[in-house]
Amino acid sequence: MCNLYSITKGQAAIIEFTRAMRDTTGNLPSLPGIFPDYKAPVVANRGGIRELCLMRWGMPSSQRALLDAATKRADKLRAKGTELDFKELLRREPDSGVTNIRNTSSKHWKRWLGVENRCVVPFTSFSEFNKAEGGDIWFALDDSRPLAVFAGVWTNWTSVRKVKEGETTNDLFGFLTTEPNDVVAPIHAKAMPVILTKRDEIEVWLTAPAEEALKLQRPLPGGALKIGARGEKYDQ
């Protein structure tokens, strides 16, 4: 599961690569370490316009996952003799979100696979954690850290992300994963992000019918990635 990545290329490079028509990010700094629930740049279809904007990383969890979490919390409170309104407890169950999306056939994810909810997530490197190999292992296309994007989805959602924030409404994103290629598999055998390296792939993901776009949910060819750093929480 990829829960850390970087984007160190500027707005002009992102706009040129993705053909974004509008930029609402303001003064976008270099982001050498993006963690779950951080705000990060995303290029999304918004109101018929391709926009470079900021969203929080982590799509809504499934109703089942939230129900299970709220039930466990309710059981603990009842064991202490606390009276509660379970419906209200469920509504306020904290949900930090789902960063990586694998099962696109799930009913939970299908609702966001239309063109209006697809996005691409710019990155220059991403990390998979493997303690035996040195901790965070950073992958990039090559040592120069060229720009690429993850194939993602987004939504506008009202929920409790953090207890201290209470209920808020946010633009949220996550990106798809697939089987790892030969470079990622020795570090993380379960999955790798779905990576798009060409403009025509970006066009397919952002504009094509879902059945065609989902053909891009595949690993990069062997040797298309290399390890660029080990053991660091931030990348260049």
N, C-alpha and C positions, 0 to 999 in steps of 0.2 A: 504494500500500500504506500503510495507516494503522499507523504504529508509534509513535504518541504521542497521548495523550488526557488529559483531566482530569475529575475528579469533585469538585466543591466543595460539593455539597449534603450535608447531614447524614444520619445513619442514620434519623431519624424520617421524613424526606421519602422516602427510598428505600423504607422499609418500607410507607409509606402508598401509594405509587405502584404497587409491585409486589405488594402483599398478602403479603409474606413473613410466615411464622408463627413463625420462630425466628431469632435474631440471635446469631452466635458471633464477631463481629468485635471485641468488646471496645470500647475507646475509639477510634473510627474518626476519624482526622484528615482535614482537607481535603487533597486530593491534586491539586495544580495541574499536575503533570507525571508521567504514568505511562508508563514505557518498557518494552520487551520484557523478560520474565523478572522484572519487578517483581511483588510481591504487590498485588492490587487486590480491591475488593469485587465479588462476583458473587452473584446470586440464582439458586439451583439447586434442582432436585428431588433431595433426598438422603433416602433411606430413606422415601419417601412424604411428606416434609414439605418445604415451600418454605422454604429457609433462606438468609439473608444471611450470607455467609462470605467468607473470603479465599482466593484461589488465585493461583498463578503464571501469568503471561501467556505462552502459547506451548504449543500442543498438540504431541504427538509427531510428529516427521517420519516420512515413509514409510520402509519398509524399504529401498526402492531408493535413496533419497537417502543414507541412512546407509551402505549398502553401497558406494556410489560414493565417499563421503568416506573411509571406512576403507580402500578399495582404493588411493586416491591416497596416503594416509599410509603404507600398507604398502609401496608401490613406492618411496617416498622412503627408508624405513628399510632396505629390502633393498639399495638402491643404495649405502648406507653400510656394507653388510656386516653389518647387524644381523639376528640370528635372531629370529623372532617366531612367536607362536601367533595366527593370523589370527582364529580364532573368538573368542578372548579380546579381541583388539584391536577387533573389531566390537562386542562386548558393551559395551566401555568407550568407544566413539566418542562424543565430546561432542555433545549435541543441545540447543541453546538453544530449540528449538521453532518452531512455525509460528504466527504471530500472526493471520493473515488466511486465510479459507477461502472459495474461490470455487467449485471443482468438486465440488459435493455429490453428483454421480453417481459419483465415484471410490469404488472399493472401500475405500480407506483411510479415507475419511470416513463412509461409509454406516453403519459399525458404531456410530457415536456420534450418529446422528440420531433414535434412539428417545427417548421422553419422559424416561426416566431419565437421559439424558445431555445434555438441553437445559438452557440457562441464559440469563439475560439479564444484560448487563453495564452497570451505570449509568454515565452520563457527562453532562457539561455542555458539553463542547466537544471537538473532535478536530482533529488537525493533519495536513496533507499537505505534504510538502516540495517546494518549487519554487525553486531558486536564483535564477532570473531574476526571480521575483516577490517576492523578499525573504527567502527561507529558509522557515521554518515558517509556514504559513498556517493560521490557526485558524478553524474553522467551528462555528457554534452555531445554534440555532433562532432566537434573537434576542439583542439586547444584554444582556438580563437573565440569560442563560445558564440557561434552564429545564432541568429534569431530563428526560432521555430514556434509552433503553437500546439497546444493540446486541443483535441476536439471536445467541446463541452456543451453543457446546457445551463440555462439560467431561469429564474423566476422571481417574482416579487411576492414576498411572503410575510405574514404577521405571525409572530411567535415570541417565546421567551428564549433568547439566545444565552443570556447570562442572568442569574437571579438578581444581581445588583442593578441590571438595566431594566428589568421588568419587561412587559410586552412591548415590542417594537416592530416596525415594518421595514424590511430591507430588501434590496436586490441581492440575490444569492446565486452562486455558481458552483458547479462541480465539473470534473472531467472524466471521460470514459477511460477504462482500462481494458487490457487484453492479455493474452499469453506473453510472457517475456521472451525477448530474443536471446541469442547466444551470449551477448555481453551482460545483460541484466540477470539472466537466470541463475548464474552461480552466486549472485549476491541476494537476489530476491526471486525465489522460484515460483511464486504464485501469480505475479502480474507485473505489468508495466503500463505507463500511460499510453493512450492512443495519440501518436505524434504525427502532425502534418508538416511537411517540409517544403511543399510546393504551392504556388499560388492556385493552380487548378484544383488541388485537393481542398484548399480553403473554400473555393467557390462551390465545389460539390457539397461540402459539409454545410455551408450557410444557405444554399439555395435549392438543392435537389430534394426530391421526395425521400421520405425516411428510409424506404427499402433500399434505395441507391446509396444514400449517405452512410448507412450503417455498414456497407461493404468496407468502409475505411476503418472499422473497428478491428484492426489487425496489428501485429507487431511490426516494427521496422525490420527491414532485411538484415541478415547477419552482417555484423561489422559496421553497421550504420551509426553506432554509438561508440564512445570510448569513455573510460573512467578518467576524470579530470582532476579529482582531489579526493582525499580520504580524511575522515576524522574531524572535519570542520562543520560548524553550524551555519556558516555563511560561505557563499561562493563568489568569485569575482564577476 
